[in-house]
Structures are given as structure tokens and as C-alpha cells.
């Protein structure tokens, strides 16, 4: 255990994230783990494989930050599964943020109870909103050279299902969330003297623009599209806000288990994580983790998928609005 802790990134208890001495900041994205405990010995075993994957990825990549983009605990004894996951993350001593997917609220524990468990965990950066649920988060990453904000991470709730009887399908960002992101990006730009501050966004359900971007042969993409995208039923302008403010370099979602591509459109990278769970739901892909490495002061990042057994696939580089 002492050796494991010595390999983990250092993390001060005042929740400050910072580019390292080499000007790098590494993120590991886990998505759609679909943990299920207490229903069968087989499913318990599958969950243990998923917990082990998280541990291996952190030990191998030594990320500075972990993000979980929804559908994490979806069936079975949800309280035990959440405690098991959160306890394992405390041992890994790496700061993280969690957003819910459409299936997380379907378990038998209330959303506010799940939120409190997550927000009170030692290395969680999550906070609660006025309703006692996980708030949309704006997380600062400081420069390696000082206390200037070099990167901002937006972790947001993309909702679950339509609440309008005449509209069927998955949920969408409400207008207040779009304006929240717009105001945050614009405030950062004003503080920086008119220069947009580089940022990434993470949430569960992809934007409608994903399908349009991938289908446009003029846009370069890396990775696979093995199922149709399942975005929210309505488009409230989140992508437009990202493009107009000029801050968001890339967006990373989950939800569609058989997609792991990244594509650029209008200067923004639209990407998926890799399905990170095991045999508790559908997928035709090898399970894995998306890794993103950013450079201090540059509008650029490198990204790849880390599969089990250490295989690396789908390498891509985003730089100044384009994939290379």
C-alpha cells in the first residue's frame, strides 16, 4: 500500500489542481460502468473487474484528475456499490468529479442521497446545489508557473429523460444551464483581457451536433461509430454557446456504448469516452478508459484510449481547432 500511495499524484487538501512541472495535466475519463452489486455472483464478479480497471488505469497513467461521465451505478444494491466505488477512489488519492447519467437516478436511493455521498467523499470535487443535488461544476486548473488559471473543466448534468409528455426521448440541457456556461466562459474571457480561457466540458448524453459533425466528410475523425448517436430530444443551444464564447476546446460524453470517436466541428472537438464497464449491459467494444493530456498555455491536447492489458488505441491530437 505504501508503494501504491507513493505513485499517486500529490493533491493538496485545498482542492487545487495545477499543471505539473513539465507543463502537463492528465485526465482519465471513465464512463458507463453500469455497476451492479447484490443481484448475482456473476454480476458481483463483473463489478470487481470494473473496480480493478479503475485502479489499473490510475496506477498506469497517474492522472491528475478523474471524471466519471454517468451511468455509474445502475442496478442492484446501489448504496453498497457507491460506497465501494467512493472508498476505492479515496485509496487512490486522485481528485475526481462525477456527473450522473440517465440510469443513475433509476436506482432505489434518492438523487440527493447519492449526491451527498459523492460530495462528502474525501477527494471529490463535487459540490451540492440549492436542491441538495450535484451542481454543475466549474473547476480551475492553475498554471505550472503561478496562480493564473490556465484551464477550466466544466462537469455538467445532461439530465435523463424528457419531462414533456408530447416529447419522447432523452433529456437535454435546460436554457439556464446554457446561459450558465456562456456566462462563466465570458466572465473568464473578460478577466483575461478578452482572451478566451481554454476549457473542456464533460457530461453524459451527447449533443445533437455529434451526429452532424461525424457525418460531414469534411471533418476529420479518429475512432469508431458503431451505433447511432442518442442525443437529447431538444437542442437548446449548448454547442452554439461553446462556439460563440471560444473557450471550450473539447466535449467528452458517454451514453452510447458503441461509439468512441472524436471529431472536430467549428473548432470544437466532440468526443466520446470508451465504455468502462463489464458484462452488465451492451457493448461490442473492449472496455477501456479515455486519457487526455493538456499542455499549459496551449490550445491543444493529446488523447487516446487505454484498453485492458495496456493496449493503447485511437491516438489523436487536437490543436487550435483541428485534429491531427
Helices and strands as residue ranges (DSSP letters): H 2-7, E 17-18, E 24-30, E 35-37, H 41-61, E 65-69, E 73-76, H 78-92, E 96-99, G 104-106, H 111-119, E 137-142, E 149-155, H 175-191, E 199-202, H 209-215, E 221-222, H 238-245, E 248-253, E 262-265, E 268-272, E 288-295, E 300-307, G 308-310, E 312-319, E 322-323
